Amino acid sequence: MRILFTFIGGSGHLQPLLPVARAAAAAGHVVAVAGSARQSEVIRAAGFEAFATNVVAAAAEVTGPTRDLAPVPPVRREDGELEFVQNFANRGARRHATAVLELARAWRPDVVVRDEADFGSGIAAERLGLPCAIVLVLAAGTLIRRDLVVAPLDALRADHGLEPDPELALLDGDLVLSPFPASFRHPDAALPDSAFSYRPGAVDGARDRGRSATSRRAYFTLGTSFNSESGDLFERVLAGLDDFPGHVVTTVGRDLDPAELAPQPDHIAVERYVDQTELLPSCDLVVSHGGSGSVIGAQREHEDRQPVSQGADQTHNAERLVQLGAGIALDAATAEPAEVRKAVHTLLDAPGYRDAAGRIRAEIAAQPGPERTVPLLEALRR
């Protein structure tokens, strides 16, 4: 069987697809991945044929600081929801509907597997009469406002000769695959009864490797998309970690120079990138932007969470984490070092947060592995 995986956006939209893609390839199926040209090297490194659905302009030479030091604007949930509509239900959907339609006609997949936000690929699959599965990439699920996306998606459907979809059946496709624990999904974005939840990575006894009985470890990340637009947020959070009782690892991404945050105390290390799967098992605390990958990655390893939300689905994930009692949410625009410091010590000292995270981790550990998704994809073709 030939399976075309598609995503719209960056690493946070690609990474949830890869465990399913690897499982499908291991079962003998032919797999290709289509999406942002910036991720093509990552796709090929994972062992798959990569199809770029956009053209990336050559990067301009950078001779000075790489950060925008303007103050971080107030984080408003509504702004992220409206931005999502424009970027994904409008511009992105239109671009991918055309690009994936042309690609699918040439590559001739039997099944399309798209990321949750890649509406255009769903419309392309529908035009070609291909079964389409959806992999969720938004942990809380409430970033997609049905009342806001229905109009632009129906307009795009009309352009492609498809009937209106007032019930938004497009959002569920033929199969929904969720790499998140069901309890984390907000009740307002409940999964269909046919959805299949799986565990994207291993959960085993190795989670405590590298942990010390006398020294703790924290990880601070703003993900892959918001580093250069974070104003002085790095400085404020790191100042709040200045008395952390252990070692702190901070990542700034490919667009920033770690030297811009120097000097730091000896217990704080600033890197461009670390492999979260290797680092998280040895961490006691994670401070992040609240992206779906880092939130669920930390819960899989049972860490306390402190989201500092900046946009996209981050405010939604932070709200859900607080509702479940597994973290504390701070505002990226206003959080001062003293507030960060207080939240850090609260998370470390109050056992309720770790107990809540442990319940989520146990739920993740009980879910089947990604190999169990393959028969479901095979059934779509039949």
C-alpha positions in Angstrom: 0.0 0.0 0.0 1.2 3.5 -0.8 0.6 6.0 2.0 1.1 9.8 1.7 1.6 11.6 5.0 1.0 15.4 4.8 1.4 18.3 7.2 1.0 22.0 7.1 3.3 24.1 9.3 6.5 23.2 11.1 8.1 20.6 13.3 5.1 20.5 15.7 2.9 19.3 12.8 5.4 16.9 11.3 6.7 15.1 14.4 3.3 13.5 15.5 3.1 11.9 12.0 6.5 10.2 12.2 5.7 7.3 14.6 2.8 6.2 12.5 4.9 6.6 9.3 7.6 4.5 10.8 5.1 1.8 11.8 3.6 1.8 8.3 7.0 1.5 6.7 8.0 -1.3 9.1 4.9 -3.2 8.1 6.1 -3.1 4.4 4.1 -0.2 3.1 5.6 2.5 0.8 5.6 5.9 2.7 6.2 9.4 1.6 5.8 12.7 3.5 4.7 16.0 2.0 5.0 19.4 3.7 7.2 22.4 4.4 10.5 22.5 2.6 12.2 23.5 5.8 11.4 20.0 7.2 12.6 18.0 4.1 16.0 17.2 5.7 14.3 15.9 8.8 11.9 13.8 6.7 14.8 12.2 4.7 16.8 11.7 7.9 13.8 9.7 9.2 14.1 7.5 6.1 11.2 8.8 4.0 10.9 10.4 0.6 10.2 14.1 1.1 7.9 16.2 -1.1 8.2 20.0 -0.5 4.8 21.7 -0.9 6.3 25.2 -0.8 9.5 27.1 -1.8 11.6 28.6 0.9 13.4 31.8 0.1 17.2 32.0 0.7 18.0 33.1 4.2 19.4 36.6 4.5 22.8 37.0 6.0 22.6 37.8 9.7 25.3 40.1 11.0 23.8 41.3 14.3 21.5 40.0 17.1 19.0 37.5 15.9 16.2 38.4 18.3 13.4 40.8 18.2 13.7 42.5 21.6 10.4 44.3 21.3 8.1 43.6 24.3 6.1 40.4 24.0 2.5 41.4 23.3 -0.3 40.4 25.6 -1.3 36.8 25.0 -5.0 36.5 24.1 -6.7 33.3 23.4 -8.9 34.9 20.7 -5.9 36.2 18.8 -4.5 32.7 18.4 -7.8 31.4 17.2 -8.2 34.1 14.6 -4.6 33.7 13.4 -5.2 29.9 13.1 -8.1 30.5 10.8 -6.1 32.8 8.5 -3.0 30.6 8.4 -4.5 27.2 8.3 -8.2 27.3 7.2 -7.6 30.0 4.7 -4.1 30.5 3.2 -2.6 27.2 4.2 -5.6 25.2 3.2 -5.8 26.8 -0.3 -2.1 26.2 -0.9 -2.1 22.6 0.2 -5.4 21.7 -1.6 -3.7 22.6 -4.9 -0.2 21.3 -4.1 -1.3 17.9 -2.6 -3.9 17.4 -5.4 -1.1 17.6 -8.0 1.2 15.5 -5.9 -1.3 12.8 -5.3 -2.2 12.6 -8.9 1.4 12.0 -9.7 2.4 9.7 -6.8 -0.9 7.9 -6.6 -1.3 7.0 -2.9 -3.9 4.5 -1.7 -4.4 6.4 1.6 -3.7 10.0 2.7 -2.7 10.6 6.4 -2.8 14.3 7.2 -2.1 16.4 10.3 -5.1 17.8 12.1 -4.6 21.3 10.8 -3.9 20.3 7.2 -7.4 20.9 5.8 -6.2 21.4 2.2 -4.9 17.8 2.0 -8.3 16.6 3.2 -10.0 18.4 0.4 -7.5 17.1 -2.1 -8.1 13.5 -0.9 -11.9 14.0 -1.1 -11.6 15.3 -4.7 -9.6 12.2 -5.7 -11.9 9.8 -3.8 -9.0 8.7 -1.5 -9.5 7.6 2.1 -8.1 10.1 4.6 -6.9 9.6 8.1 -6.2 12.4 10.6 -3.4 12.5 13.1 -4.1 15.0 15.9 -1.4 17.6 16.6 -3.3 20.0 19.0 -3.3 18.4 22.4 -6.2 20.2 24.0 -8.1 20.5 20.6 -9.9 23.8 21.3 -7.7 25.9 19.0 -9.9 24.9 16.0 -13.1 26.9 16.3 -15.7 25.2 14.2 -17.8 28.4 13.9 -14.8 30.2 12.4 -13.4 27.6 10.0 -16.6 26.5 8.3 -16.9 29.6 6.0 -13.4 29.6 4.6 -13.4 25.8 4.2 -16.8 25.8 2.4 -15.5 28.6 0.1 -12.5 26.4 -0.7 -14.7 23.4 -1.3 -16.8 25.3 -3.7 -13.6 26.3 -5.7 -12.8 22.6 -6.0 -16.3 21.6 -7.0 -17.3 20.0 -3.7 -20.5 20.3 -1.8 -20.7 22.4 1.4 -19.8 20.7 4.6 -21.8 22.5 7.3 -21.3 19.6 9.8 -17.5 19.8 9.1 -17.1 16.1 8.5 -13.8 17.1 7.0 -12.4 17.5 10.5 -12.8 13.8 11.4 -12.0 12.4 8.0 -12.3 8.6 7.7 -10.2 7.9 10.8 -8.9 9.9 13.7 -5.6 8.9 15.3 -4.6 10.6 18.6 -1.1 10.5 20.1 -2.4 12.2 23.2 -4.1 10.9 26.3 -7.8 11.1 26.0 -8.2 13.0 29.3 -6.1 15.9 28.0 -8.5 16.6 25.2 -10.9 19.3 26.3 -14.5 18.2 26.6 -15.5 21.0 24.1 -13.4 19.2 21.5 -14.3 15.6 22.3 -13.0 12.9 20.0 -15.4 10.9 17.8 -16.3 7.5 19.1 -14.2 5.9 16.3 -11.0 7.7 17.3 -8.0 5.6 18.2 -5.6 6.8 20.9 -2.0 5.4 20.8 1.3 6.0 22.6 3.8 7.8 20.2 6.9 6.8 22.1 8.2 4.3 24.6 7.4 4.6 28.3 9.6 2.3 30.3 11.9 2.0 33.3 14.5 4.2 31.6 12.6 7.3 32.5 14.7 8.0 35.6 18.1 7.6 33.9 20.5 10.4 34.8 18.4 11.5 37.8 20.3 12.3 41.0 19.1 11.9 44.5 20.8 15.2 45.5 20.5 17.4 42.4 17.5 18.2 40.3 17.3 19.1 36.6 15.0 21.5 34.7 14.5 22.0 31.0 13.4 25.4 29.6 12.3 25.7 26.0 10.2 27.9 23.8 9.9 25.3 21.1 10.9 25.9 17.5 8.8 28.8 16.3 8.7 31.6 18.9 12.4 32.0 20.0 13.3 35.0 17.9 10.1 36.8 18.8 10.3 36.3 22.5 11.6 39.8 23.5 13.3 39.5 26.9 11.4 36.4 27.9 14.5 34.2 28.0 16.2 36.6 30.4 13.1 36.9 32.7 12.6 33.1 32.9 16.3 32.3 33.4 16.5 35.0 36.1 13.6 33.1 37.8 15.7 29.9 37.6 18.8 31.5 39.1 18.3 29.6 42.4 17.0 26.4 41.0 18.4 23.5 43.1 20.2 21.7 40.3 21.1 22.0 36.7 19.1 23.9 34.0 19.2 23.2 30.3 17.8 25.9 28.0 17.4 25.6 24.2 17.1 28.7 21.9 16.6 27.0 18.5 18.4 27.3 15.3 17.8 31.0 14.7 19.4 32.3 17.9 23.0 32.3 19.1 23.3 31.0 22.7 26.0 33.6 23.2 23.3 36.3 23.2 22.1 35.0 26.6 25.6 35.0 28.2 26.7 35.1 30.9 24.6 32.7 32.9 25.3 31.1 36.3 27.3 27.9 36.2 24.2 25.7 36.8 22.4 27.1 33.6 23.5 25.7 30.2 22.2 27.4 27.0 22.1 25.2 23.8 20.6 25.5 20.4 19.1 22.1 20.5 18.8 19.0 22.6 17.0 15.7 22.0 14.0 16.0 24.3 13.5 12.2 24.3 17.0 11.9 25.8 16.7 14.8 28.2 13.2 14.6 29.6 13.6 11.3 31.5 16.2 12.9 33.7 14.2 16.1 34.4 12.2 17.1 37.4 10.7 20.2 36.0 9.9 21.6 32.5 9.3 25.3 31.7 8.0 25.7 28.2 5.8 27.7 25.8 3.0 25.2 26.2 3.3 23.6 22.7 1.5 20.2 22.3 4.7 18.3 21.8 6.5 19.6 24.8 3.5 19.4 27.1 2.7 15.8 26.3 6.3 14.8 26.1 6.8 16.1 29.7 3.7 14.4 30.9 4.9 11.1 29.4 7.9 11.4 31.6 5.9 12.6 34.7 7.5 16.0 35.0 5.8 19.1 36.6 4.9 21.6 34.0 5.1 25.4 33.9 3.8 26.8 30.5 4.7 30.4 29.5 2.2 30.7 26.6 3.0 32.8 23.6 0.3 31.9 21.0 -1.1 29.2 18.7 -2.5 26.3 20.8 -0.3 27.1 23.7 -2.9 29.0 25.8 -5.3 26.2 25.2 -2.8 23.6 26.4 -1.8 25.7 29.4 -5.4 26.1 30.4 -6.0 22.3 30.2 -2.9 21.5 32.1 -4.0 23.8 34.9 -7.5 22.3 34.8 -6.0 18.8 35.3 -3.8 20.0 38.2 -0.6 19.1 36.5 1.0 22.6 36.0 1.0 26.3 36.5 0.4 28.8 33.6 2.2 32.2 33.3 1.7 35.0 30.9 4.7 35.5 28.6 4.0 39.2 28.4 4.0 39.9 32.1 5.8 37.1 34.0 8.6 38.5 36.1 11.5 36.5 37.6 9.9 36.5 41.1 6.7 35.0 39.6 8.7 32.4 37.7 10.8 31.6 40.9 7.6 31.2 43.0 6.0 28.9 40.4 9.1 26.7 40.2 9.3 26.1 43.9 5.6 25.5 44.2 5.8 22.8 41.5 8.8 21.2 43.1 7.4 21.3 46.7 3.7 20.6 46.3 3.1 16.8 45.6 -0.3 17.4 44.0 1.2 18.5 40.7 3.4 15.5 40.4 0.5 13.2 41.3 -1.6 14.7 38.6 1.2 14.4 36.1 1.6 10.8 37.2 -2.0 10.0 36.4 -1.6 11.4 32.9 1.6 9.4 32.4 -0.1 6.2 33.5 -2.8 6.8 31.0 -0.2 7.3 28.2 1.6 4.2 29.3 -1.5 2.1 29.0 -2.2 3.2 25.4 -1.0 0.8 22.6 2.0 1.7 20.4 1.9 3.2 17.0 2.1 -0.2 15.3 -1.5 -0.7 16.2 -2.5 2.1 13.8 -1.3 0.2 10.8 -4.2 -2.3 10.5 -6.6 0.6 10.8 -5.0 2.4 7.8 -5.0 -0.9 5.9 -8.7 -1.2 6.5 -9.3 2.2 5.0 -8.0 1.0 1.7 -10.2 -2.1 1.8 
